[in-house]
Amino acid sequence: MYAGEMAIASNVEEAGNAVRAEKGRKYFYFRKMIGDYIDTSVRIVATVFLADLLRRLYHCVIEYGSNGRYYLPEDRLWVILRRSCTYNNRSIYLIVGFVLVAFFRISVTGNYRDVVPTTLFLVHMPLYWIWSFSDMDHSTLSYSHWIRDSHGLDYAAGMASNYFHGYLKLSLPERKDDGLKQRMEMYEDKNNVTFGIKRLVILIPDEMFVNGVLESHLLDKAEPLETQFINRAGVYRPFKHAVYRMNKKVNGRTYYFAIEGATPLISFFDAIYSNLSATWQMQELKREIWLKFYKHLRELITTWPETRDLIELIIYNSHDSKGNLVDVGELLVANMQNKTKTLDEIPH
């Protein structure tokens, strides 16, 4: 009886040892699988980085030999190298992250060769070059993302910057009692009227077109503000601001408005419908350009102290949900009543 119990206990212990051994083997293989996966990932990333670096150096050589005229002779090589071998922040974070992982694996295994790409990996570098050459990851959405970035090189940012620096920042701030506020006060005193918005109202419709004379059953064209002449590049250029009278009383009063359309958008409207300058990208991404123009112009206006209180931007859809043309006069009334839609509320 006692011997039988001992045998049973021994069998139970052996079974327990076998289970623990099996669990130990599974855990060992699981750790090995994870370690091999990490090592392989580091090797792949290192191979891609090396292939990308060689591709960038190749472009440096081509750029230096074929497009050297775009650079000043004294620093041509340095500028080309800097432009070709500059990585964005996300790439830098990725590289640093995998370098740290590689050092961690070396500290665990004690063998640096486990994370160094072998010939088996390096022979696949041409696949990366083929992929890069084909621009497989590029799409029209890539243009959208590029326009939205804050680099100042896109069409919309260029229009907004030129409009601001070449017109608004020159003609509106006070210099010799000829700023916008002063001219509006003189206009009010001379004509015994009141401006509904003590700023220059700039219309930014999504259609990007504004008539030379605003069409509204609520607005009548009035005498413009006093013309201002400013020396620009050796030429005294006239700067004018149109004025409209609202024929509907608001809060029992008749108001006037200094108002105009954003002229760069009108030029862009002409460009996208001209065979001389239109491209399918401009047609496809015109709404992106419209929104970026507004955002960049708003940023410039609010950042510069002399203009932040002189301009009222009104961005809107040219047609309502029924397809009818939106009346500019009604937009002005809504603006005075603080009901004008903000950018985030505009239907997508």
Secondary structure, DSSP 8 states (H G I E B T S, - for coil): -HHHHHHHHHHHHHHHHHHHHHHHHHHHHHHHHHHHHHHHHHHHHHHHHHHHHHHHHHHHHHHHHHSGGGS-GGGHHHHHHHHHT---HHHHHHHHHHHHHHHHHHHHHS-GGGGS--HHHHTTHHHHHHHHHHTTT--HHHHHHHHHSSSS-SHHHHHHHHHIIIIIHHHSS-SSS-SHHHHHHHHHHHHT--EEEEEEEEEEETT----SS---TTEEE------EEEEETTEEEEE---EEEESS-BTTB--EEEEEE-HHHHHHHHHHT-TTT--HHHHHTHHHHHHHHHHHHHHHHHHSTTTTTTEEEEEE-SB-TTS-B--HHHHHHHHHTT----GGGS--
